[in-house]
Amino acid sequence: MIIDTSYYDRCILTLQNAYSLLISQDSESIEYDMYRSACIKEFEIILEQSGKLLRKVLKPYFATSKEVDKLYFKDLFRHAVLHSLISDETCEHWLLYRDNRNSTAHDYGEHFAEETLSLLPDFIIDSQELSKMINSQNNEPKE
C-alpha cells in the first residue's frame, strides 16, 4: 500500500513558514500572535497525522489491522523502534512532543504556546525525518 504524505508534508512546510515568520516578529505585535497561533495549530495537526501515518506503516508488521488500530500513540512509536523504523532517540522526541501536548492541552494560554514553540525546531526536523521514513517504506517490500 502506498501511503500518501502530501498533506503531512504541506503541514510541515506551513509550520516551517509560520515559525520563520514568528521569530522575525516583535513578541508584542498582533502578527506574532497570529503566527504563534498558526504554529500551535500546525503542531497539533502534524502530531495527529504522525500517529495516523505511522499506524499505516506498521500494519504490515502485525497479524491484523485491528491489532494496530488498538495501539495508543506512544505505543505506535515504540513499535516503530522495535521494527527499526525509527531510533530510540527519535521515539523519545515524539513521546516528549505528545507529553507536552497532553500536559498543557487544557491550558491554551501563553504557557502552552511558549512551551510548544520551544519544541518546534526539533519537531520540524523530526517530522521531516518521519515523512522520509514513511516514503521509504512505500518502496520497500515488507517482511
C-alpha positions in Angstrom: 0.0 0.0 0.0 1.3 3.4 -0.9 1.0 5.9 1.9 0.4 9.5 0.8 2.3 12.1 2.8 1.4 15.1 0.7 -0.9 16.6 3.3 1.6 15.9 6.1 4.4 17.4 4.1 2.3 20.5 3.4 1.6 20.9 7.1 5.3 20.7 7.9 6.0 23.3 5.3 3.3 25.5 6.7 4.7 25.1 10.2 8.2 26.0 8.9 7.0 29.1 7.3 4.8 30.2 10.2 7.7 29.6 12.6 10.1 31.6 10.4 7.7 34.5 10.3 7.0 34.2 14.0 10.7 34.5 15.1 11.0 37.6 12.9 8.2 39.5 14.8 8.1 41.6 17.9 6.5 39.4 20.6 4.1 42.2 21.4 2.7 42.5 17.9 -0.5 41.1 16.6 1.5 39.4 13.8 3.4 37.5 16.5 0.1 36.3 18.0 -1.2 35.2 14.5 2.0 33.3 13.6 2.1 31.7 17.1 -1.5 30.5 16.7 -0.6 29.1 13.3 2.4 27.3 14.7 0.3 25.7 17.5 -2.4 24.6 15.1 0.1 23.0 12.7 2.0 21.4 15.6 -1.2 19.7 16.7 -2.2 18.6 13.2 1.2 17.2 12.5 1.2 15.3 15.8 -2.1 13.8 15.0 -1.1 13.0 11.4 2.1 11.4 12.6 0.2 8.8 14.6 -2.2 8.1 11.7 0.6 7.7 9.2 2.7 5.6 11.4 -0.3 3.3 12.1 -0.5 2.7 8.3 3.3 1.9 8.2 3.0 -0.6 11.0 0.0 -2.6 9.7 2.1 -5.0 7.6 4.1 -5.9 10.7 1.0 -7.1 12.6 -1.2 -10.2 12.1 -4.3 -8.0 11.7 -5.1 -4.3 11.2 -7.2 -4.4 14.3 -4.1 -5.0 16.4 -2.5 -1.8 15.1 -5.7 0.1 15.5 -5.8 -0.6 19.2 -2.4 0.9 19.8 -2.1 4.2 21.6 0.1 7.0 20.2 3.1 6.2 22.3 2.9 2.5 21.5 2.9 3.3 17.8 6.3 4.9 18.2 7.6 2.2 20.5 6.7 -0.4 17.8 8.4 1.7 15.2 11.6 1.4 17.2 11.1 -2.4 17.6 10.8 -2.7 13.8 13.9 -0.4 13.3 11.8 2.2 11.5 13.0 5.0 13.9 15.7 5.3 16.5 15.2 5.2 20.3 16.2 8.9 20.4 13.6 9.8 17.8 11.0 7.9 19.7 11.8 9.8 22.9 11.4 13.1 21.0 7.9 12.0 19.8 6.9 10.9 23.3 8.1 14.3 24.6 6.0 16.2 22.0 2.9 14.1 22.9 3.5 14.7 26.7 3.8 18.4 26.1 0.5 18.4 24.3 -1.2 16.3 26.9 0.2 18.2 29.9 -0.8 21.6 28.6 -3.8 20.8 26.4 -6.2 22.2 29.0 -4.2 25.5 29.0 -4.2 27.1 25.6 -2.7 30.2 27.1 0.7 31.7 26.9 2.5 29.0 28.9 1.3 26.3 26.5 2.2 28.3 23.4 5.7 29.2 24.6 6.4 25.7 25.8 5.3 24.3 22.4 7.3 27.0 20.5 10.5 25.9 22.2 10.0 22.4 20.8 9.3 23.5 17.2 12.9 23.5 15.7 13.4 19.8 16.6 9.8 18.9 15.9 10.1 20.2 12.4 13.2 18.1 11.8 11.7 15.0 13.4 8.5 15.4 11.3 10.5 15.7 8.1 12.5 12.6 9.0 9.3 10.7 9.8 7.9 11.7 6.4 11.1 10.4 4.7 10.9 7.1 6.6 7.2 6.7 5.6 8.0 7.4 1.9 10.9 5.0 2.0 8.5 2.3 3.3 6.4 2.9 0.2 9.3 1.5 -1.9 10.3 -1.5 0.3 8.8 -4.9 0.5 7.6 -6.0 3.9 8.8 -9.0 5.9 
